[in-house]
């Protein structure tokens, strides 16, 4: 990035978020507040990548800081949300979201704990970051530019950016916050960076100290969710998981947890489906499908322990635990199915999570059948509904079976009109009555 000016940064901001950023900086200039872009947005801008999220920090001036600035901007269509646990705010309008925080420093009550944050200085805020390339800031407001023109680099992040390396800021970094290892595994393949030798040594120290065992399951689950959701940014989930396995992190999260080679291709396929959907879909939790595919080859007890470690509970845990059996049954039926009606009957009970998991791990022919069902058949309606068949004397299970037969025939193309559907229903009803007469003799 040759042009490191504020104007160049603002031109790189997504158009939808640009008006919100302008409103923040106008309010900051009116109050003499120093506002900086920090972390990922600055890093990605310097790399010539698109800016996905806007993170801003504010140097407090008297009693005014991020909260006062947020209140000044939030009016009308701009909504203000407070995240009290960490003292951060989000400003949101129809075009985008900006995260806002007053500069702070942090400490860890014990390794693996959530940090305790208190007000600090700009330098302290940058020193508390995870990696040097995320400890970069750019002065945006007038007061900030007067004090710190250009990019602010307190940890040699620019040199690491040029060398394409990830480096933690101190030896206890992974011990303080072991989830940084999961972030490193996501960032490294996304950016094409490598973890430095000293950072890998720091990670080995954290592993020896058992730091990962002290991280809550909820925090681990959030990182796993991000790992799969990063597929929207072009990340192949297997790359991050393979790094975690190579760094011996997976086994530290749950003894015996691995990334079986058999799931590499299905997970890669699942990741590509985020940015190139194989069908028009509804609500899809890619991390749920990802967990089901990843854990399927593992022993049932290990699968259950891993889900518990990631704080996946209730019906969702039961579904992922039972997924290998469901997958085997569905693939067996798909292989034998003759006609689109039979495929529809086999897949009708799967939601988007289940359909994507099954599709990702299926052989080519079954994969095409799942995609065709999801794209074309599941949304099709039969020519009649249950209320059309009740006057024919059908009710209860017989009504359900008749509707299923009509739907299957409709999808197979052997039945097209309402009249044909009614005729088939009458025939089915007559057969039922005939069987009833024979049974009564």
N, C-alpha and C positions, 0 to 999 in steps of 0.2 A: 504494500500500500504506500504509494509515493506521496499522496496528498493526505496528510494527517490533520487537517483542519476541522474545526467544529462544523463548518458548512458542509464539508465532505461527509462527515458522519451523519448529519441531519438529512442529507440527500439519500443516504443508504437506509434510513429508517423506513419500514413498511408504510406505504401511503395511508393506510387506514389509521395508523397510530400517530402519524405526523401532527395532526391538529391537537391531539391530546398532549404530545410533548411540547408543542408551542405554548399551550395554555399553562403547563407546569413552569416553563422557563419565564413566561411573562409574569406569572405570580411571584416567582423567585426573584426576578429583577426588581419588581416593585417593592419587595421586602429586604433586598440586599442579602439574600441567602445564596450560599455557595452550593451548587448542584453539580454532581458528576455522574456520568455513565460509568459503570463498573462491571468487571467480570466478563461473562460470556459475550455480551453485545460488543464490547471493545475488542475482545480477542477475535471474534468472527469478522468484524469489520476490518481489522488489520490483516486478516488472512484473505480478504476479498470474498468472504462468504456472506450469504444473506443473514440479516439480523432477524432472529426469530422472536426473542423476548427482550424487553427493555427493563433493565435493572438500574435504578438511580439511587444514589445516597446523598444525604443533605448534611452539611455541617451546621450544627445548631448555632443560633445567634440569639443569645439571651434565652428566653423561654420558647422561642420559635424554632421548630425543626420540621421533620417530615410530617408530623400530624397537623401542624398549623398550615403547612403548605398544601397538604391534601384537602383540608377543609376549605381553603381558599379556592381550590380548583373545582371541588365537587359541588356542582349545582346543575339543575336541569337534567340533561341526559347523562351526566358523568356521575357514576356511583363510586362511593368510597367504602372499602371493606378493610377492617382491621384484623390483623393476626396477632393477638396480644401476647402469645407465648414468646414470640421473638421480636416484638416491637416493630413489625413491618406492616405496611399498608399496600393496598392495591387500588389503583384508579382504573375504572373501566367505562368505556362508552361503546357505541355500536361499532367503532372502527378498530379498537385494540385495547390492550391492557398494559399498564405501567406499574411495576413494583417499586415501592418507595420506602426508604428506611433512613433514620438518623444514624450517622456514623457511630460505631460502637466497638467495644473490645469484648472478648469472651474468655471464659475459663471453663474447665471441665471438672466437675466434682469428683469423678473417677473415670478411668478409661471406659469408653463405650457409652458414657452418659450423654444426654442432650446438653449442649453448652448453656452456661449462664451468661447472659449478655447484659452489659451496662454501658452507659454513654462513654464514648472515647473520642479519639482524634481520627483524622483521615488516615494517617499512617498506621495507627493501630487497627483500623478497619481493614486496611489492605493486608497487613501482616497476619490477620486471622484467617485468610482464605486458604482453600485447599491446595491449589497448585499455582506456581509462579505465573503461568499464562492467564490465570484468573485473578491475579492481583494487580491488574492494569486498570487505570482509570483515565477518563478524559473529562476535563473541565468543560462544562456546558454553559452555565449561567455567567452573567457579566462579572459578578463578584468572584466566582471560582476562576475564571480566565485571568483576572487581574493577579491572583495569587499563584496560580499554577498553569501557565500557558503550555499547551501541548499535552502529550501523553505522559501520565504520571506512572513511573516504574520504580518501585521501591525494592523489588525482589529479583531484578535482572530477568523479568518476564519477556522482554523484547528479544533478548539473546536466545532464550529457550524457544520462543516463537519461531525465530529464524532457523534454529537447529531442529525444529519439529520434535520437541521432547517435553514430556510431562515430569515435573519435579515438585515434590512436596517441599514445604517451607522449613520444616524442622524434623528431627529424627523421630520425635514422638507423635508425628501427625496421624499416622494410621492407628496408633494405640489410643490416641484421644478420640478419634472418630473413624472406626473401621469401615464405615460405609463409604469412605473416600476410595477404598479399593474398588468398590462396585462402580463408582463414578469414573475412576481411571479406566476400568475395563470398557465403559461405554464411550468415553472421550477418545481413547487411543485409536480405535479403528475409525471412528467418525472423522477425526481430524487427520489421520495418517501419522500419528505421533507414537513415540515409544516411551515407556517408563524408564527413567534414568537408573543407573546402577545404584546410586545412593538411595534412591526412593525404593527400589526393590529390597535393599538391605533393611530399610525402615519397615517395610511390609513384613519381612521375615521376623523382625523383632516383635511386631504386633502378634504374629501367629504364635511365636514361642510363648508369649505372655498370655495367650488365651483371650485376647481382647475381643474376638468376634463372638465368643460365647456370652458376652455381657450386653450385646446389642438386642434390643427388643424385636420381637417378631414383626410388629407393625412397621418398624423402620425398615427392616429387611424387605418386607412385602412391597413397600412403596418403591424401593430401589429396583426390585424385580419388575414391577409394573412399568417403571420408566425404561428399563432395559428393552422391554418388548415394544413399548410405545415409540421408542426412538427409531423404529423401523420407518416411521413417517419422515425421518430426516435422512433416510438412506442407509441406516445401520442394519447389517445382517446380524440377527441376534446370536447366531452361532459364534461369531468372532468374539463378542464380549464374553460369552460363556466359556469359550475355549481358553481365553486369557485367564479367567477366574480359576479354571481347572488347572492350568499350567502354573499359576501362582499358588496353588494349594489352598485357595480360598473356599472352594465349594465344600471340600471335606471339613474345613473349619466351621462352616455354617451348620452342617449336619454330618456326623461321621458316616462315611460310605457314599455320600452324595457325589455323583459323577455326571458327565455328559456323554452318554453312550453314542458311539459312532453312528448307530442306526438312526438317530434322530437328527443328525446334521442336515441332511437334505430336506426333511419335512419342515424343520425350523427355518431353514433358508427360504423355502417356498412360502411359509407363513409370513415371513418378514416382507417378501416381495409383494404379497397380497395387500399389504397396508397401502402402498403407493400405487399399485396396479391391481385393483380389485377384480377378481375373476367373475363377479356378478354384482348387480345392484343390491346393496345390503341395507339392513336396518342397524339397530344398535349392536355393536360388536366389541367385546372386551378381549383385545388381542392377547393380553397377558394370561387370561384364563385359558384360551386355546393353547397358548404357548406352554403353560404349566402342564396341561393334559398331555401334550405331545412329548415334552421333555421327560416327564416322570413315568410315562407309560411302560418303558422296558424294565424299570427298576422293580426290585422285589416289593410285594405289597406292604410289608412292614416298614421298609425304608421310605416308600412313597407316603405312607401315612405320617411317619415322623417328620419328613420334609415339609409336608403341608402344615403340620402343627408348628414347626419352627418358623414358617413364614406367616404364621397367624391366619391361615386360611381355615375357616371353621364352618360348621353348620352344613347346610345343603350343598354349598359349593365344594366343600372338602369331600363330602360323600360322592359327589358327581365325579370329581377328578380321580378319587380313589378307585371308583368303579369303571372309569373310562376304558382301560384296556379290554375288559370283557365286552363292553358296549361296542368298541371299535371292531373287535373280532366278529361279533354277531352281525353288525351292519355290513361289513365287507363280505361276509359269507352270503348274506341275502342279496347284496348288490351283484355278486358274481353269478348267482342263479336266476336273478330277476329277468323275466321276459315281458317286455313292454313298459311303457312309462307309468302306467297305473301301478304296477308292482313296485317300481322304484319310489313313487310317491308314497305308497303305504309304508315302505321301509324307512323313509326319512322324515315323515310328517311330524314325528315327536321331537325332532332336534331343533334347538334354537340356533342363532347365529354363531355362538361360541362352539357348539357341538358340530355344526356343519363345517366350519373352517378347520377345526381340528381333524375331523374325518377326511376332509378334502386334502389337507396337507400331507397326511400320512398314507393316502391310498395309492395303489398302482394306477397307471395312466388311464385305463378303461374306466375304472371306478371313479377316478377323479373327474373325468368328463361327465359321467352320469350325475355326480353330485352337483357339479357346476350347472348342468342343464336344468336339473330339478330346481335349484335355487334361483336361477335366472328366469326360467320360463314357466315351470309347471306349478310351483307352490302358490303362485298368485292367481292361477286360473280358477274360475268358478264353474261348477256344474250347472247344467240348464235348469235344475230344480233344487228346491230347498226342502227341509223337513215338513214345513207347513203345506207344501204341495202334495205330499204323499199321505198325510194323515187321513184325508177323506177316502183313501183307498183301503182303509182298515189296517194300515201298518202303524205300529207303535213299539216303543221300547227297543230291545236289542234288534228285532226284525227291521225296524225303521233304520237303525244305524247301519246294519249290514246292507240294506238296500241302497242307502246313500253312498256307501263305500263302493258297491258294485257299479253304480251309475258313474261315480267320479272316475273310477279306473277305466271304464269303457269310454268315457268322454276323453280322457287323456290319451288313450290308445287310438282314438280316432274312429272307433266303431259305433259311436253314438254322438250325434251332434245337436239335435234339436230337443226342445221341451217335450214334444209329442213322442219322440223315440224314448226319452227318459221315462215318461209316464207309462208307456207300453211295457218297458222292461220292469218297472215297479209292479204293474199288474201281474205280469208273468211270475215274478218272484212271490207275490202274495198268493197267487193261485197254487204254486208249488207248496207253499207253507200250509195252505188249507188242505191240500191233497194229502200231505204227510200226516196232518192232524186227523183226517178221516180214517186213514189206514191204521193209525195208532189206536183209534177208539174201537176198532172191531174186536 
